[in-house]
Structure formats: C-alpha cells, structure tokens
Amino acid sequence: MDRIQLLLVGLPLFLFSTDIFNLFISSPPPKPSSHHHHHHHQQHIVKPSSPIQQTLDFPSQQSNALGYGHTVTIDFCSSCSYKGTAVAMKNMLETQFPGINVALANYPPPPPKRILSKLVPVAQVGVFAIIMAGDQIFPRLGMTPPPWFYTLRANRFGTISATWLFGNFIQSYLQSSGAFEVYFDGEPVFSKLAQQRFPGEIELRDLIGKRLAVTKIVDGAGATLWS
C-alpha cells in the first residue's frame, strides 16, 4: 500500500475517531473564575466627580414594561441549524415586548432515535475492524471469510469512505427532531411539528401580543375584584 492509499484510508479513520471523541467525551463545565483583589499599601484617592444622572429600575418601573413577568420559550432542533432562526425570533420579541424573557433550548429527538444514534458509531467501528482484520477475526470465530468480505477488502478505501459518510448521515438524521416549538408562560403558542413550517416574525409577534393582551385583561379584572 503506497502513501496515497495510506492517506486515503487514514483520513476517514481520523475523522471518525474525532466523531467518537466528541460524541462520548463531554468537556467539563468551565470553572468560575475568581478574581482576587490584592490591596496594596498605597491608597488611591478618588476625586469627587460630577454627579451622573442614572435611571434606577425599580420594580414599579419594570412592571410597566409590556412583557415584564412573562417568559417565552423557544425549543428548537440544534442539529438542524435552527439556532439562527431562534436567535432572530428572540431578538425580535425582546425588541417588540420590552421586559419579556425569551429562553432558548434544544428540543431533543425521541428516546429510540437517540439510542440508535449512539449505536451508529459502534456499527462503523465494527465495519472498519472487519475490513482491516477480517481475515483474522473470522477464523477466531470458527467461520470462513464470506465472499462479500473479499469484495469489500478489495476496495478498502471506497468501503471505509462510504461507511463513514453513510454512518454520519444516518446519525445526523437520528439526532434531529425538526422541532421549532414556541411556548408562552408554559403554554404552546406555535408548533412546527404540528404545522410543518416555521412561524413568520409578524405572525409570532401577533401571537405573543394576543397572549399578553389576554393576560393584562385577566390581571386587570382580578385586581378590580380584589379592590
């Protein structure tokens, strides 16, 4: 096997090993950085500066904001590249409804798809092992190498590349949920899984605006009853 063949075979194996590493090994959470302020003997004299007028956000002022006290949750499929759309919707809602809290979260696929996505790398490793050392594996299992083994062995590069690409495609499909679900204070507002489409910015703004209006009416009626 010359250098070109070694490169063509080694590159998919290297990329596959990086996928395995990123899949099963999660990086530890970053440690909170503690800033220690060392006080020296020198004392810094702070000169009095001109008074700066600042607006303090008291609870009474915050409560006057249109979306204060309400939360919009957007659960989206992170593996489907929906994060950009979710961030754009978040910025739009925070601009249209000051004070509202917009939270973004990943919507995971169903448990069976998640389990199958974990088995795909295992199957890829098994195929690679058979292609590279099948002439030793089959005799140890008390089996004679089947004819398809020699067919795959004759084209190692093509078989390894096809296995790696096809396995990554299957894994990406199993890890995707295709979801873009919007909730207002825990209640569903829009579901991409149900409607098979994304919400428009104007559409989502109107939906959240109607929910806020209803909430304000209910809160006003309750305050009138208690007064």
C-alpha positions in Angstrom: 0.0 0.0 0.0 1.6 3.3 -1.1 1.5 6.6 0.6 -1.6 7.8 -1.3 -3.6 4.8 -0.2 -2.5 5.1 3.4 -3.6 8.8 3.3 -7.0 7.9 1.8 -7.6 5.2 4.3 -6.2 7.1 7.3 -8.2 10.3 6.7 -11.6 8.7 7.2 -10.4 6.8 10.2 -9.0 10.0 11.8 -12.2 11.9 11.1 -14.3 9.0 12.5 -12.1 8.9 15.7 -12.8 12.6 16.2 -16.5 12.0 15.9 -16.3 9.3 18.5 -14.3 11.5 20.8 -16.7 14.4 20.5 -19.7 12.1 21.0 -18.8 10.2 24.1 -16.5 12.6 25.9 -18.1 15.8 27.1 -15.9 18.7 28.1 -16.2 19.7 31.8 -18.0 22.9 32.6 -15.8 25.9 32.9 -14.7 26.7 36.4 -15.9 30.1 37.6 -13.0 32.5 37.6 -12.5 34.1 40.9 -10.9 37.5 40.9 -8.9 38.2 44.0 -8.2 41.8 44.6 -5.0 42.4 46.4 -4.9 45.6 48.4 -1.6 47.4 48.4 -0.4 49.8 51.0 -0.9 52.6 48.6 -4.2 54.3 48.9 -5.9 55.6 45.8 -7.6 58.9 46.4 -10.8 59.2 44.4 -11.6 62.6 43.3 -15.2 63.7 43.5 -16.7 63.7 40.1 -19.7 65.4 38.8 -22.9 63.7 39.6 -24.2 61.3 37.0 -27.9 61.0 36.5 -28.9 57.4 36.3 -32.3 55.9 36.0 -32.9 53.2 38.6 -35.0 50.3 37.6 -37.4 49.9 40.5 -40.0 47.1 40.4 -42.7 49.6 39.9 -41.0 50.9 36.8 -40.2 47.4 35.5 -43.8 46.3 35.9 -44.9 49.0 33.5 -42.9 47.2 30.7 -45.2 45.4 28.2 -43.6 41.9 28.7 -42.4 42.2 32.3 -43.1 39.0 34.3 -43.7 36.7 31.2 -41.4 34.1 29.6 -41.4 32.9 26.0 -39.6 29.6 25.5 -38.3 28.5 22.0 -37.4 24.8 21.8 -35.6 24.2 18.5 -33.6 21.4 16.9 -30.0 22.4 17.4 -28.6 19.7 15.0 -30.9 21.1 12.2 -29.2 24.5 12.1 -32.3 26.3 13.5 -30.3 28.3 16.1 -30.0 31.3 13.8 -33.8 31.5 13.3 -34.3 31.1 17.1 -31.9 33.9 17.9 -33.6 36.2 15.3 -37.0 35.5 16.9 -35.6 36.1 20.3 -34.2 39.5 19.3 -37.4 40.5 17.6 -39.6 39.6 20.7 -37.3 41.3 23.1 -37.5 44.5 20.9 -41.2 44.4 20.4 -42.1 43.5 24.0 -39.7 45.2 26.5 -39.1 43.3 29.7 -40.1 39.9 28.3 -37.8 36.9 29.0 -37.1 34.7 25.9 -35.3 31.4 26.7 -33.8 29.2 24.0 -33.4 25.4 24.5 -32.7 22.3 22.4 -35.6 20.1 21.6 -34.1 16.5 21.7 -35.3 13.7 19.4 -37.4 10.8 20.9 -35.5 8.3 23.0 -35.5 5.5 20.4 -33.8 7.7 17.9 -31.3 8.9 20.5 -30.4 5.3 21.4 -30.0 4.3 17.7 -27.8 7.4 17.1 -25.4 6.1 19.8 -25.2 2.7 18.1 -24.2 4.1 14.7 -20.6 4.7 15.7 -20.3 1.2 17.1 -21.5 -0.2 13.8 -19.0 1.9 12.0 -16.1 0.6 14.2 -17.3 -3.0 13.5 -17.2 -2.5 9.8 -13.8 -0.9 9.9 -12.5 -3.8 12.0 -13.8 -6.4 9.7 -12.3 -4.7 6.6 -8.9 -4.2 8.2 -8.6 -7.5 10.1 -11.4 -9.7 8.9 -9.0 -12.5 7.8 -8.1 -12.9 11.5 -11.5 -12.3 13.1 -13.5 -14.8 11.1 -11.1 -17.8 11.8 -11.1 -17.0 15.5 -14.9 -17.1 15.4 -14.8 -20.5 13.8 -16.0 -19.1 10.4 -14.6 -19.0 7.0 -14.5 -15.4 5.5 -17.6 -15.0 3.3 -17.2 -13.9 -0.3 -18.5 -10.4 0.4 -15.6 -9.8 2.7 -13.1 -10.2 -0.1 -15.2 -7.9 -2.3 -15.1 -5.2 0.4 -11.5 -5.9 1.2 -10.5 -5.4 -2.5 -11.7 -1.8 -2.3 -10.8 -0.7 1.3 -10.8 3.0 0.6 -14.2 3.0 -1.0 -15.8 0.8 1.6 -14.3 2.9 4.6 -15.3 6.2 3.0 -18.9 5.0 2.2 -19.3 3.6 5.7 -18.1 6.8 7.3 -20.2 9.1 5.1 -23.3 7.0 5.3 -23.0 6.5 9.1 -22.6 10.2 9.7 -25.7 10.9 7.5 -27.8 8.3 9.5 -26.5 9.7 12.8 -27.4 13.3 11.9 -30.9 12.1 10.8 -31.4 10.3 14.1 -30.2 13.2 16.2 -32.5 15.7 14.5 -36.0 16.4 15.8 -37.1 19.0 13.3 -38.8 21.0 16.1 -39.3 24.7 16.5 -41.8 24.9 19.4 -42.8 28.2 21.0 -44.4 28.5 24.4 -45.8 31.5 26.3 -45.6 31.0 30.1 -45.5 27.3 29.6 -48.5 27.2 27.2 -47.9 26.2 23.5 -48.2 29.1 21.0 -46.7 27.6 17.8 -45.6 24.1 16.8 -43.5 23.4 13.7 -44.0 19.7 14.3 -47.8 20.2 14.0 -47.9 22.7 11.2 -44.8 21.6 9.3 -43.5 25.2 8.8 -41.7 28.0 10.6 -43.6 30.9 12.1 -43.2 34.3 10.5 -41.8 37.1 12.5 -45.1 39.1 12.2 -47.1 36.0 12.9 -45.2 35.2 16.1 -45.3 38.8 17.2 -49.1 38.9 16.8 -49.5 35.5 18.7 -47.4 36.7 21.6 -49.1 40.1 21.6 -52.6 38.5 21.8 -51.4 36.4 24.8 -50.0 39.4 26.5 -53.3 41.3 25.9 -55.3 38.5 27.4 -53.0 38.3 30.4 -53.3 42.0 31.0 -57.1 41.8 30.8 -57.3 38.9 33.3 -54.9 40.6 35.7 -56.9 43.8 35.5 -60.1 42.0 36.2 -58.6 40.2 39.1 -57.3 43.5 40.6 -60.8 45.0 40.2 -62.4 42.1 42.1 -59.9 42.3 45.0 -60.2 46.2 45.3 
